[in-house]
């Protein structure tokens, strides 16, 4: 991360600063929100399959818990940095607040390259990481979940390690679990479902008919690939998709099932029959109606924002647009559904999973999706209305709404001692 623009924590703090002046944030709450409540930095010695021991670095950042237990995923990626985890923990706090679920925000990260690790190595890493943070997590303390390159299997190892340390089974200590271990129906594709609900509501506001509209999806992991499925269900033609190996384009549209199948068979979307390869940067600048950035932070920057032609951006990823790019897109009247809202479907169904676990219940997929739909539409409308009321972008509206809720909770709790 070289340029200033690409430090995600600086970007998160810039957002806090501008929101603070916009809503005249209480100075004491503002002061408390300038840094995370707790940062855990852990060293993780792992016996690799060839017998040698390798030390990995891991973090868990607990940003704020005024509204409820800390909540947020764990990311495995070679480029994880403490500043990135701090930013993601900040955004989790706003995210849980904007959809009005009773959680604070946290995030975990381990610097590792999961693509080049065996399943056994990943299991040992996950169990050691869990053991190192076990005293600071738990169903009423901090509830982890999947994020980039972690999945329901990772959550199963966390559940087992935590439960063994406690001496009894604690399914509600983690979300994003497999169904067989108390996971929720619908959790697997909930981030994308929420993201496309937001794109649909945004299209309504712009009076843009979705049948025959076009879209590009950057990133084809869980959020990206399911976003393509839901866009297609709405009659939108997904003309471009990408992953870390490259990008593809088809004027007549990429079939979401075939694209995912190709990625599962070959490891990438590149080479899909009937598609042509394009430069990954070009994907963001295509003449499409909807753009779904579903990769990592800092995809849309001051360098390329001026070339974005999409009318709607629904941010499935966390932090894909820098504040500098935001200003350009605002001038160009692009409607951005911000990450803290557009990708909140994942944590919303995590919350529904936790509620089911605490009550020892299991709901049907329809029950889960119905609640998700209600939460997302309500949060979209509240953020949209706030942006109109304050005459600001939807990102600023959503931040205003969510930061105000967190600040209100902080004020009511007071400072002790
Ligand atoms: N990692 C996801 C996110 O960034 C989900 C978090 C969760 O379910 O707790 O929102």
Boltz pocket constraint, residues with backbone or C-beta under 6 A from the ligand:
constraints:
  - pocket:
      binder: B
      contacts: [[A, 71], [A, 72], [A, 73], [A, 74], [A, 95], [A, 143], [A, 144], [A, 145], [A, 146], [A, 147], [A, 148], [A, 175], [A, 176], [A, 318], [A, 343], [A, 344], [A, 346], [A, 347], [A, 348], [A, 350]]
      max_distance: 6.0
